[in-house]
Amino acid sequence: MRVLLRRAGQEESVRHHVADLTLDRRTRLVRRGDDDIGLTRRDFDVLLYLMRAEGQVVTRTMLAQELWRETNRSTPLDNVIDVHLARLRRKVDDGRSLKLIHTVRGVGFLCSEKPHPSAEKKAAHE
């Protein structure tokens, strides 16, 4: 993504926003509404990746290749990625009516105000 943005002559924003969630790349601060959210370096990187792709599904493979630089999936990182996403959900979404980090079952993850259509269908059946 960084290479494509550079080629297009666009500068990436220092701040990313999804609803009331704000991430500042320069200061590495994350806020949800009026609350500061403390993240580890890796959790920050995962959240940044999800926010850059706002509204698009991000697969585990994409996260493994981009953030863990894992090119060979012979050692799956699925559990490690799931742990980071669970921790992010707790920090970003717990206690809030509007959830921003969604799982698209069997596909990946999404950072958006609106859940993926497959997640909406699942919620309607429950």
N, CA, C and O atoms as CSV, one atom per row, in Angstrom:
chain,resi,resn,atom,element,x,y,z
A,1,MET,N,N,0.818,-1.184,0.000
A,1,MET,CA,C,0.000,0.000,0.000
A,1,MET,C,C,0.870,1.260,0.000
A,1,MET,O,O,0.600,2.211,-0.733
A,2,ARG,N,N,1.921,1.255,0.834
A,2,ARG,CA,C,2.789,2.437,0.912
A,2,ARG,C,C,3.408,2.748,-0.443
A,2,ARG,O,O,3.486,3.910,-0.842
A,3,VAL,N,N,3.848,1.713,-1.150
A,3,VAL,CA,C,4.475,1.914,-2.456
A,3,VAL,C,C,3.469,2.499,-3.439
A,3,VAL,O,O,3.793,3.422,-4.187
A,4,LEU,N,N,2.252,1.967,-3.439
A,4,LEU,CA,C,1.231,2.475,-4.345
A,4,LEU,C,C,0.891,3.927,-4.049
A,4,LEU,O,O,0.705,4.727,-4.965
A,5,LEU,N,N,0.811,4.264,-2.771
A,5,LEU,CA,C,0.527,5.651,-2.410
A,5,LEU,C,C,1.650,6.580,-2.851
A,5,LEU,O,O,1.396,7.676,-3.350
A,6,ARG,N,N,2.903,6.137,-2.666
A,6,ARG,CA,C,4.042,6.951,-3.089
A,6,ARG,C,C,4.029,7.157,-4.591
A,6,ARG,O,O,4.259,8.263,-5.082
A,7,ARG,N,N,3.756,6.073,-5.322
A,7,ARG,CA,C,3.730,6.164,-6.779
A,7,ARG,C,C,2.660,7.129,-7.252
A,7,ARG,O,O,2.855,7.849,-8.232
A,8,ALA,N,N,1.544,7.144,-6.567
A,8,ALA,CA,C,0.444,8.016,-6.956
A,8,ALA,C,C,0.700,9.463,-6.550
A,8,ALA,O,O,-0.071,10.357,-6.900
A,9,GLY,N,N,1.787,9.693,-5.808
A,9,GLY,CA,C,2.129,11.041,-5.392
A,9,GLY,C,C,1.282,11.538,-4.240
A,9,GLY,O,O,1.261,12.735,-3.951
A,10,GLN,N,N,0.587,10.632,-3.583
A,10,GLN,CA,C,-0.251,11.015,-2.451
A,10,GLN,C,C,0.515,10.794,-1.160
A,10,GLN,O,O,1.247,9.816,-1.008
A,11,GLU,N,N,0.333,11.710,-0.249
A,11,GLU,CA,C,0.905,11.538,1.082
A,11,GLU,C,C,-0.153,10.890,1.963
A,11,GLU,O,O,-1.320,11.282,1.942
A,12,GLU,N,N,0.260,9.914,2.721
A,12,GLU,CA,C,-0.673,9.267,3.630
A,12,GLU,C,C,-0.957,10.188,4.797
A,12,GLU,O,O,-0.063,10.864,5.305
A,13,SER,N,N,-2.188,10.207,5.210
A,13,SER,CA,C,-2.602,11.030,6.331
A,13,SER,C,C,-1.895,10.589,7.612
A,13,SER,O,O,-1.637,9.404,7.823
A,14,VAL,N,N,-1.592,11.558,8.448
A,14,VAL,CA,C,-0.969,11.266,9.737
A,14,VAL,C,C,-2.017,10.729,10.698
A,14,VAL,O,O,-1.712,9.919,11.574
A,15,ARG,N,N,-3.263,11.189,10.527
A,15,ARG,CA,C,-4.354,10.745,11.388
A,15,ARG,C,C,-5.361,9.938,10.586
A,15,ARG,O,O,-5.688,10.257,9.443
A,16,HIS,N,N,-5.835,8.890,11.223
A,16,HIS,CA,C,-6.870,8.044,10.636
A,16,HIS,C,C,-8.081,8.073,11.568
A,16,HIS,O,O,-7.934,8.055,12.790
A,17,HIS,N,N,-9.275,8.118,10.981
A,17,HIS,CA,C,-10.519,8.180,11.750
A,17,HIS,C,C,-11.493,7.134,11.244
A,17,HIS,O,O,-11.667,6.955,10.039
A,18,VAL,N,N,-12.119,6.456,12.172
A,18,VAL,CA,C,-13.274,5.612,11.884
A,18,VAL,C,C,-14.250,5.896,13.019
A,18,VAL,O,O,-13.989,5.565,14.176
A,19,ALA,N,N,-15.380,6.512,12.673
A,19,ALA,CA,C,-16.363,6.962,13.673
A,19,ALA,C,C,-15.649,7.843,14.694
A,19,ALA,O,O,-15.041,8.846,14.318
A,20,ASP,N,N,-15.712,7.483,15.995
A,20,ASP,CA,C,-15.062,8.293,17.021
A,20,ASP,C,C,-13.695,7.737,17.427
A,20,ASP,O,O,-13.137,8.126,18.454
A,21,LEU,N,N,-13.167,6.830,16.616
A,21,LEU,CA,C,-11.835,6.264,16.854
A,21,LEU,C,C,-10.816,7.051,16.032
A,21,LEU,O,O,-10.971,7.210,14.821
A,22,THR,N,N,-9.779,7.539,16.700
A,22,THR,CA,C,-8.735,8.320,16.040
A,22,THR,C,C,-7.386,7.698,16.339
A,22,THR,O,O,-7.088,7.359,17.484
A,23,LEU,N,N,-6.577,7.551,15.313
A,23,LEU,CA,C,-5.224,7.021,15.443
A,23,LEU,C,C,-4.271,8.043,14.829
A,23,LEU,O,O,-4.452,8.459,13.685
A,24,ASP,N,N,-3.261,8.442,15.589
A,24,ASP,CA,C,-2.252,9.392,15.118
A,24,ASP,C,C,-0.945,8.627,14.916
A,24,ASP,O,O,-0.337,8.153,15.876
A,25,ARG,N,N,-0.526,8.513,13.670
A,25,ARG,CA,C,0.691,7.751,13.351
A,25,ARG,C,C,1.952,8.403,13.920
A,25,ARG,O,O,2.880,7.708,14.336
A,26,ARG,N,N,1.983,9.716,13.937
A,26,ARG,CA,C,3.185,10.417,14.384
A,26,ARG,C,C,3.408,10.250,15.887
A,26,ARG,O,O,4.515,9.938,16.326
A,27,THR,N,N,2.346,10.460,16.676
A,27,THR,CA,C,2.472,10.366,18.134
A,27,THR,C,C,2.179,8.962,18.657
A,27,THR,O,O,2.446,8.656,19.819
A,28,ARG,N,N,1.626,8.109,17.789
A,28,ARG,CA,C,1.235,6.739,18.130
A,28,ARG,C,C,0.178,6.718,19.239
A,28,ARG,O,O,0.137,5.808,20.066
A,29,LEU,N,N,-0.678,7.752,19.230
A,29,LEU,CA,C,-1.772,7.817,20.194
A,29,LEU,C,C,-3.069,7.364,19.534
A,29,LEU,O,O,-3.330,7.649,18.365
A,30,VAL,N,N,-3.870,6.652,20.318
A,30,VAL,CA,C,-5.167,6.173,19.850
A,30,VAL,C,C,-6.207,6.635,20.863
A,30,VAL,O,O,-6.021,6.501,22.072
A,31,ARG,N,N,-7.309,7.183,20.344
A,31,ARG,CA,C,-8.405,7.648,21.192
A,31,ARG,C,C,-9.727,7.139,20.641
A,31,ARG,O,O,-9.932,7.067,19.429
A,32,ARG,N,N,-10.606,6.795,21.547
A,32,ARG,CA,C,-11.991,6.468,21.185
A,32,ARG,C,C,-12.866,7.418,21.970
A,32,ARG,O,O,-13.006,7.284,23.186
A,33,GLY,N,N,-13.453,8.374,21.283
A,33,GLY,CA,C,-14.199,9.419,21.966
A,33,GLY,C,C,-13.240,10.241,22.807
A,33,GLY,O,O,-12.275,10.806,22.290
A,34,ASP,N,N,-13.506,10.308,24.105
A,34,ASP,CA,C,-12.646,11.062,25.024
A,34,ASP,C,C,-11.629,10.180,25.734
A,34,ASP,O,O,-10.868,10.667,26.571
A,35,ASP,N,N,-11.605,8.899,25.416
A,35,ASP,CA,C,-10.743,7.948,26.127
A,35,ASP,C,C,-9.478,7.623,25.343
A,35,ASP,O,O,-9.537,7.293,24.158
A,36,ASP,N,N,-8.331,7.718,26.018
A,36,ASP,CA,C,-7.072,7.260,25.432
A,36,ASP,C,C,-7.046,5.739,25.503
A,36,ASP,O,O,-7.500,5.146,26.481
A,37,ILE,N,N,-6.516,5.119,24.468
A,37,ILE,CA,C,-6.399,3.658,24.423
A,37,ILE,C,C,-4.925,3.312,24.331
A,37,ILE,O,O,-4.252,3.678,23.368
A,38,GLY,N,N,-4.427,2.605,25.333
A,38,GLY,CA,C,-3.034,2.169,25.329
A,38,GLY,C,C,-2.882,0.879,24.549
A,38,GLY,O,O,-3.527,-0.122,24.862
A,39,LEU,N,N,-2.035,0.899,23.537
A,39,LEU,CA,C,-1.814,-0.286,22.709
A,39,LEU,C,C,-0.339,-0.652,22.687
A,39,LEU,O,O,0.533,0.211,22.783
A,40,THR,N,N,-0.077,-1.942,22.560
A,40,THR,CA,C,1.294,-2.384,22.327
A,40,THR,C,C,1.690,-1.971,20.916
A,40,THR,O,O,0.838,-1.581,20.117
A,41,ARG,N,N,2.963,-2.055,20.614
A,41,ARG,CA,C,3.439,-1.699,19.270
A,41,ARG,C,C,2.746,-2.533,18.202
A,41,ARG,O,O,2.322,-2.001,17.176
A,42,ARG,N,N,2.628,-3.829,18.436
A,42,ARG,CA,C,2.015,-4.718,17.450
A,42,ARG,C,C,0.513,-4.441,17.322
A,42,ARG,O,O,-0.021,-4.421,16.212
A,43,ASP,N,N,-0.165,-4.229,18.446
A,43,ASP,CA,C,-1.591,-3.922,18.379
A,43,ASP,C,C,-1.826,-2.619,17.620
A,43,ASP,O,O,-2.778,-2.511,16.848
A,44,PHE,N,N,-0.964,-1.637,17.836
A,44,PHE,CA,C,-1.055,-0.372,17.109
A,44,PHE,C,C,-0.919,-0.625,15.607
A,44,PHE,O,O,-1.692,-0.092,14.811
A,45,ASP,N,N,0.058,-1.436,15.227
A,45,ASP,CA,C,0.285,-1.729,13.815
A,45,ASP,C,C,-0.899,-2.462,13.188
A,45,ASP,O,O,-1.266,-2.187,12.046
A,46,VAL,N,N,-1.496,-3.395,13.934
A,46,VAL,CA,C,-2.669,-4.120,13.428
A,46,VAL,C,C,-3.833,-3.148,13.241
A,46,VAL,O,O,-4.507,-3.177,12.211
A,47,LEU,N,N,-4.071,-2.288,14.234
A,47,LEU,CA,C,-5.161,-1.331,14.126
A,47,LEU,C,C,-4.925,-0.359,12.971
A,47,LEU,O,O,-5.853,-0.049,12.224
A,48,LEU,N,N,-3.711,0.115,12.820
A,48,LEU,CA,C,-3.389,1.020,11.711
A,48,LEU,C,C,-3.676,0.339,10.373
A,48,LEU,O,O,-4.263,0.949,9.478
A,49,TYR,N,N,-3.269,-0.908,10.236
A,49,TYR,CA,C,-3.500,-1.641,8.990
A,49,TYR,C,C,-5.002,-1.757,8.708
A,49,TYR,O,O,-5.442,-1.557,7.576
A,50,LEU,N,N,-5.787,-2.082,9.747
A,50,LEU,CA,C,-7.234,-2.202,9.576
A,50,LEU,C,C,-7.868,-0.854,9.222
A,50,LEU,O,O,-8.768,-0.785,8.385
A,51,MET,N,N,-7.393,0.211,9.864
A,51,MET,CA,C,-7.974,1.532,9.608
A,51,MET,C,C,-7.592,2.052,8.226
A,51,MET,O,O,-8.390,2.738,7.587
A,52,ARG,N,N,-6.403,1.742,7.761
A,52,ARG,CA,C,-6.013,2.133,6.403
A,52,ARG,C,C,-6.926,1.477,5.372
A,52,ARG,O,O,-7.206,2.053,4.321
A,53,ALA,N,N,-7.380,0.281,5.680
A,53,ALA,CA,C,-8.241,-0.474,4.763
A,53,ALA,C,C,-9.711,-0.337,5.157
A,53,ALA,O,O,-10.514,-1.225,4.871
A,54,GLU,N,N,-10.061,0.753,5.800
A,54,GLU,CA,C,-11.415,0.945,6.313
A,54,GLU,C,C,-12.469,0.514,5.298
A,54,GLU,O,O,-12.456,0.923,4.137
A,55,GLY,N,N,-13.385,-0.333,5.784
A,55,GLY,CA,C,-14.479,-0.794,4.953
A,55,GLY,C,C,-14.140,-1.977,4.065
A,55,GLY,O,O,-15.017,-2.521,3.394
A,56,GLN,N,N,-12.877,-2.381,4.055
A,56,GLN,CA,C,-12.453,-3.519,3.243
A,56,GLN,C,C,-12.031,-4.661,4.160
A,56,GLN,O,O,-11.461,-4.431,5.226
A,57,VAL,N,N,-12.309,-5.877,3.745
A,57,VAL,CA,C,-11.937,-7.043,4.534
A,57,VAL,C,C,-10.429,-7.269,4.426
A,57,VAL,O,O,-9.856,-7.259,3.336
A,58,VAL,N,N,-9.803,-7.472,5.588
A,58,VAL,CA,C,-8.371,-7.770,5.668
A,58,VAL,C,C,-8.243,-9.224,6.109
A,58,VAL,O,O,-8.792,-9.610,7.141
A,59,THR,N,N,-7.533,-10.021,5.343
A,59,THR,CA,C,-7.383,-11.444,5.666
A,59,THR,C,C,-6.226,-11.667,6.628
A,59,THR,O,O,-5.368,-10.802,6.798
A,60,ARG,N,N,-6.215,-12.832,7.252
A,60,ARG,CA,C,-5.096,-13.205,8.122
A,60,ARG,C,C,-3.794,-13.263,7.319
A,60,ARG,O,O,-2.732,-12.878,7.809
A,61,THR,N,N,-3.893,-13.746,6.094
A,61,THR,CA,C,-2.703,-13.817,5.237
A,61,THR,C,C,-2.131,-12.428,4.996
A,61,THR,O,O,-0.915,-12.240,5.049
A,62,MET,N,N,-2.990,-11.461,4.733
A,62,MET,CA,C,-2.520,-10.095,4.525
A,62,MET,C,C,-1.806,-9.575,5.773
A,62,MET,O,O,-0.735,-8.976,5.675
A,63,LEU,N,N,-2.401,-9.806,6.945
A,63,LEU,CA,C,-1.772,-9.361,8.191
A,63,LEU,C,C,-0.445,-10.072,8.420
A,63,LEU,O,O,0.537,-9.443,8.814
A,64,ALA,N,N,-0.412,-11.373,8.175
A,64,ALA,CA,C,0.815,-12.147,8.379
A,64,ALA,C,C,1.930,-11.644,7.472
A,64,ALA,O,O,3.072,-11.507,7.911
A,65,GLN,N,N,1.614,-11.374,6.233
A,65,GLN,CA,C,2.638,-10.933,5.285
A,65,GLN,C,C,3.090,-9.506,5.551
A,65,GLN,O,O,4.286,-9.223,5.494
A,66,GLU,N,N,2.164,-8.605,5.839
A,66,GLU,CA,C,2.504,-7.192,5.997
A,66,GLU,C,C,3.093,-6.864,7.368
A,66,GLU,O,O,4.055,-6.102,7.457
A,67,LEU,N,N,2.534,-7.424,8.426
A,67,LEU,CA,C,2.953,-7.032,9.765
A,67,LEU,C,C,3.975,-7.969,10.391
A,67,LEU,O,O,4.858,-7.533,11.130
A,68,TRP,N,N,3.854,-9.252,10.093
A,68,TRP,CA,C,4.808,-10.210,10.647
A,68,TRP,C,C,5.861,-10.593,9.612
A,68,TRP,O,O,6.778,-11.359,9.909
A,69,ARG,N,N,5.731,-10.062,8.404
A,69,ARG,CA,C,6.648,-10.357,7.298
A,69,ARG,C,C,6.773,-11.857,7.067
A,69,ARG,O,O,7.841,-12.365,6.725
A,70,GLU,N,N,5.664,-12.548,7.261
A,70,GLU,CA,C,5.597,-13.993,7.099
A,70,GLU,C,C,5.220,-14.299,5.659
A,70,GLU,O,O,4.068,-14.125,5.264
A,71,THR,N,N,6.185,-14.752,4.878
A,71,THR,CA,C,5.894,-15.057,3.479
A,71,THR,C,C,5.532,-16.525,3.289
A,71,THR,O,O,4.852,-16.879,2.326
A,72,ASN,N,N,5.977,-17.361,4.186
A,72,ASN,CA,C,5.684,-18.787,4.097
A,72,ASN,C,C,4.735,-19.150,5.216
A,72,ASN,O,O,5.072,-19.004,6.391
A,73,ARG,N,N,3.550,-19.622,4.864
A,73,ARG,CA,C,2.539,-19.927,5.865
A,73,ARG,C,C,2.692,-21.337,6.426
A,73,ARG,O,O,1.709,-21.914,6.890
A,74,SER,N,N,3.902,-21.913,6.399
A,74,SER,CA,C,4.088,-23.247,6.965
A,74,SER,C,C,3.936,-23.202,8.482
A,74,SER,O,O,3.604,-24.215,9.098
A,75,THR,N,N,4.172,-22.056,9.086
A,75,THR,CA,C,3.937,-21.861,10.512
A,75,THR,C,C,2.791,-20.861,10.637
A,75,THR,O,O,3.013,-19.651,10.629
A,76,PRO,N,N,1.580,-21.365,10.752
A,76,PRO,CA,C,0.434,-20.457,10.759
A,76,PRO,C,C,0.473,-19.483,11.935
A,76,PRO,O,O,0.825,-19.847,13.057
A,77,LEU,N,N,0.110,-18.268,11.653
A,77,LEU,CA,C,0.038,-17.230,12.674
A,77,LEU,C,C,-1.408,-16.955,13.076
A,77,LEU,O,O,-1.684,-15.977,13.771
A,78,ASP,N,N,-2.327,-17.806,12.646
A,78,ASP,CA,C,-3.743,-17.550,12.875
A,78,ASP,C,C,-4.053,-17.295,14.342
A,78,ASP,O,O,-4.775,-16.351,14.663
A,79,ASN,N,N,-3.524,-18.117,15.235
A,79,ASN,CA,C,-3.811,-17.947,16.653
A,79,ASN,C,C,-3.232,-16.631,17.175
A,79,ASN,O,O,-3.886,-15.925,17.944
A,80,VAL,N,N,-2.030,-16.306,16.767
A,80,VAL,CA,C,-1.391,-15.056,17.187
A,80,VAL,C,C,-2.227,-13.867,16.711
A,80,VAL,O,O,-2.471,-12.933,17.475
A,81,ILE,N,N,-2.657,-13.899,15.474
A,81,ILE,CA,C,-3.473,-12.819,14.912
A,81,ILE,C,C,-4.799,-12.732,15.657
A,81,ILE,O,O,-5.254,-11.636,15.983
A,82,ASP,N,N,-5.425,-13.876,15.929
A,82,ASP,CA,C,-6.696,-13.877,16.658
A,82,ASP,C,C,-6.545,-13.277,18.051
A,82,ASP,O,O,-7.437,-12.567,18.514
A,83,VAL,N,N,-5.437,-13.550,18.723
A,83,VAL,CA,C,-5.184,-12.979,20.055
A,83,VAL,C,C,-5.085,-11.464,19.965
A,83,VAL,O,O,-5.660,-10.753,20.790
A,84,HIS,N,N,-4.357,-10.965,18.968
A,84,HIS,CA,C,-4.232,-9.510,18.807
A,84,HIS,C,C,-5.582,-8.868,18.502
A,84,HIS,O,O,-5.893,-7.802,19.034
A,85,LEU,N,N,-6.385,-9.505,17.653
A,85,LEU,CA,C,-7.692,-8.949,17.320
A,85,LEU,C,C,-8.623,-8.972,18.523
A,85,LEU,O,O,-9.386,-8.028,18.728
A,86,ALA,N,N,-8.576,-10.028,19.316
A,86,ALA,CA,C,-9.413,-10.095,20.524
A,86,ALA,C,C,-9.016,-8.984,21.497
A,86,ALA,O,O,-9.881,-8.345,22.095
A,87,ARG,N,N,-7.727,-8.757,21.655
A,87,ARG,CA,C,-7.241,-7.702,22.549
A,87,ARG,C,C,-7.659,-6.321,22.023
A,87,ARG,O,O,-8.084,-5.462,22.795
A,88,LEU,N,N,-7.536,-6.117,20.715
A,88,LEU,CA,C,-7.963,-4.849,20.123
A,88,LEU,C,C,-9.456,-4.615,20.336
A,88,LEU,O,O,-9.873,-3.509,20.680
A,89,ARG,N,N,-10.251,-5.649,20.131
A,89,ARG,CA,C,-11.699,-5.515,20.338
A,89,ARG,C,C,-12.016,-5.087,21.762
A,89,ARG,O,O,-12.843,-4.202,21.983
A,90,ARG,N,N,-11.349,-5.725,22.736
A,90,ARG,CA,C,-11.578,-5.360,24.131
A,90,ARG,C,C,-11.239,-3.893,24.369
A,90,ARG,O,O,-11.997,-3.176,25.023
A,91,LYS,N,N,-10.116,-3.452,23.848
A,91,LYS,CA,C,-9.671,-2.085,24.093
A,91,LYS,C,C,-10.477,-1.052,23.314
A,91,LYS,O,O,-10.731,0.041,23.821
A,92,VAL,N,N,-10.874,-1.378,22.111
A,92,VAL,CA,C,-11.545,-0.411,21.236
A,92,VAL,C,C,-13.066,-0.455,21.386
A,92,VAL,O,O,-13.711,0.593,21.380
A,93,ASP,N,N,-13.646,-1.642,21.518
A,93,ASP,CA,C,-15.104,-1.774,21.429
A,93,ASP,C,C,-15.831,-2.063,22.738
A,93,ASP,O,O,-17.021,-1.767,22.838
A,94,ASP,N,N,-15.166,-2.628,23.743
A,94,ASP,CA,C,-15.876,-2.995,24.975
A,94,ASP,C,C,-16.554,-1.790,25.612
A,94,ASP,O,O,-15.967,-0.715,25.733
A,95,GLY,N,N,-17.803,-1.997,26.014
A,95,GLY,CA,C,-18.573,-0.950,26.661
A,95,GLY,C,C,-19.160,0.075,25.706
A,95,GLY,O,O,-19.720,1.079,26.146
A,96,ARG,N,N,-19.044,-0.159,24.426
A,96,ARG,CA,C,-19.549,0.788,23.423
A,96,ARG,C,C,-20.658,0.118,22.613
A,96,ARG,O,O,-20.567,-1.059,22.266
A,97,SER,N,N,-21.688,0.877,22.326
A,97,SER,CA,C,-22.782,0.317,21.524
A,97,SER,C,C,-22.372,0.162,20.063
A,97,SER,O,O,-22.814,-0.771,19.392
A,98,LEU,N,N,-21.530,1.071,19.562
A,98,LEU,CA,C,-21.062,0.992,18.179
A,98,LEU,C,C,-19.748,0.214,18.138
A,98,LEU,O,O,-18.720,0.684,18.625
A,99,LYS,N,N,-19.795,-0.969,17.558
A,99,LYS,CA,C,-18.601,-1.808,17.411
A,99,LYS,C,C,-17.911,-1.447,16.102
A,99,LYS,O,O,-18.571,-1.273,15.077
A,100,LEU,N,N,-16.591,-1.335,16.131
A,100,LEU,CA,C,-15.837,-0.923,14.940
A,100,LEU,C,C,-14.974,-2.030,14.349
A,100,LEU,O,O,-14.623,-1.973,13.171
A,101,ILE,N,N,-14.630,-3.028,15.140
A,101,ILE,CA,C,-13.800,-4.134,14.633
A,101,ILE,C,C,-14.693,-5.361,14.499
A,101,ILE,O,O,-15.261,-5.852,15.475
A,102,HIS,N,N,-14.800,-5.842,13.265
A,102,HIS,CA,C,-15.711,-6.943,12.953
A,102,HIS,C,C,-14.946,-8.118,12.369
A,102,HIS,O,O,-13.918,-7.950,11.713
A,103,THR,N,N,-15.467,-9.311,12.622
A,103,THR,CA,C,-14.937,-10.524,11.997
A,103,THR,C,C,-15.862,-10.907,10.860
A,103,THR,O,O,-17.081,-10.953,11.026
A,104,VAL,N,N,-15.282,-11.181,9.712
A,104,VAL,CA,C,-16.036,-11.716,8.584
A,104,VAL,C,C,-15.681,-13.198,8.563
A,104,VAL,O,O,-14.618,-13.591,8.084
A,105,ARG,N,N,-16.570,-13.991,9.078
A,105,ARG,CA,C,-16.299,-15.412,9.317
A,105,ARG,C,C,-15.753,-16.114,8.075
A,105,ARG,O,O,-16.328,-16.045,6.989
A,106,GLY,N,N,-14.630,-16.789,8.274
A,106,GLY,CA,C,-14.007,-17.543,7.199
A,106,GLY,C,C,-13.230,-16.700,6.201
A,106,GLY,O,O,-12.656,-17.233,5.251
A,107,VAL,N,N,-13.209,-15.369,6.411
A,107,VAL,CA,C,-12.536,-14.493,5.456
A,107,VAL,C,C,-11.486,-13.633,6.127
A,107,VAL,O,O,-10.321,-13.664,5.730
A,108,GLY,N,N,-11.875,-12.854,7.151
A,108,GLY,CA,C,-10.913,-11.969,7.791
A,108,GLY,C,C,-11.574,-10.977,8.716
A,108,GLY,O,O,-12.526,-11.311,9.422
A,109,PHE,N,N,-11.068,-9.748,8.712
A,109,PHE,CA,C,-11.489,-8.731,9.656
A,109,PHE,C,C,-11.761,-7.424,8.930
A,109,PHE,O,O,-11.306,-7.206,7.807
A,110,LEU,N,N,-12.516,-6.562,9.600
A,110,LEU,CA,C,-12.964,-5.334,8.995
A,110,LEU,C,C,-13.034,-4.260,10.070
A,110,LEU,O,O,-13.522,-4.516,11.171
A,111,CYS,N,N,-12.554,-3.070,9.765
A,111,CYS,CA,C,-12.708,-1.918,10.644
A,111,CYS,C,C,-13.661,-0.962,9.945
A,111,CYS,O,O,-13.338,-0.382,8.908
A,112,SER,N,N,-14.841,-0.809,10.532
A,112,SER,CA,C,-15.874,-0.006,9.891
A,112,SER,C,C,-16.985,0.297,10.886
A,112,SER,O,O,-17.191,-0.442,11.849
A,113,GLU,N,N,-17.702,1.399,10.641
A,113,GLU,CA,C,-18.887,1.694,11.450
A,113,GLU,C,C,-19.983,0.672,11.177
A,113,GLU,O,O,-20.782,0.348,12.055
A,114,LYS,N,N,-20.008,0.173,9.949
A,114,LYS,CA,C,-21.031,-0.786,9.563
A,114,LYS,C,C,-20.411,-2.165,9.450
A,114,LYS,O,O,-19.348,-2.313,8.847
A,115,PRO,N,N,-21.054,-3.180,10.018
A,115,PRO,CA,C,-20.534,-4.542,9.861
A,115,PRO,C,C,-20.652,-5.004,8.420
A,115,PRO,O,O,-21.446,-4.464,7.650
A,116,HIS,N,N,-19.872,-5.991,8.062
A,116,HIS,CA,C,-19.930,-6.614,6.742
A,116,HIS,C,C,-21.314,-7.245,6.582
A,116,HIS,O,O,-21.874,-7.723,7.569
A,117,PRO,N,N,-21.882,-7.263,5.381
A,117,PRO,CA,C,-23.215,-7.854,5.182
A,117,PRO,C,C,-23.351,-9.272,5.732
A,117,PRO,O,O,-24.422,-9.631,6.221
A,118,SER,N,N,-22.306,-10.083,5.667
A,118,SER,CA,C,-22.414,-11.453,6.197
A,118,SER,C,C,-22.559,-11.436,7.707
A,118,SER,O,O,-23.222,-12.309,8.266
A,119,ALA,N,N,-21.955,-10.463,8.384
A,119,ALA,CA,C,-22.095,-10.352,9.835
A,119,ALA,C,C,-23.493,-9.871,10.193
A,119,ALA,O,O,-24.040,-10.281,11.217
A,120,GLU,N,N,-24.082,-9.006,9.366
A,120,GLU,CA,C,-25.457,-8.533,9.614
A,120,GLU,C,C,-26.447,-9.685,9.482
A,120,GLU,O,O,-27.384,-9.797,10.272
A,121,LYS,N,N,-26.238,-10.549,8.475
A,121,LYS,CA,C,-27.125,-11.704,8.286
A,121,LYS,C,C,-27.045,-12.631,9.488
A,121,LYS,O,O,-28.065,-13.151,9.942
A,122,LYS,N,N,-25.826,-12.845,10.009
A,122,LYS,CA,C,-25.643,-13.715,11.162
A,122,LYS,C,C,-26.385,-13.151,12.368
A,122,LYS,O,O,-27.062,-13.894,13.078
A,123,ALA,N,N,-26.265,-11.856,12.606
A,123,ALA,CA,C,-26.906,-11.214,13.745
A,123,ALA,C,C,-28.429,-11.312,13.627
A,123,ALA,O,O,-29.112,-11.459,14.641
A,124,ALA,N,N,-28.968,-11.233,12.420
A,124,ALA,CA,C,-30.408,-11.305,12.220
A,124,ALA,C,C,-30.953,-12.691,12.550
A,124,ALA,O,O,-32.105,-12.820,12.963
A,125,HIS,N,N,-30.124,-13.740,12.370
A,125,HIS,CA,C,-30.564,-15.115,12.651
A,125,HIS,C,C,-30.462,-15.456,14.121
A,125,HIS,O,O,-31.056,-16.440,14.562
A,126,GLU,N,N,-29.731,-14.678,14.890
A,126,GLU,CA,C,-29.535,-15.017,16.310
A,126,GLU,C,C,-30.665,-14.525,17.172
A,126,GLU,O,O,-30.650,-14.729,18.386
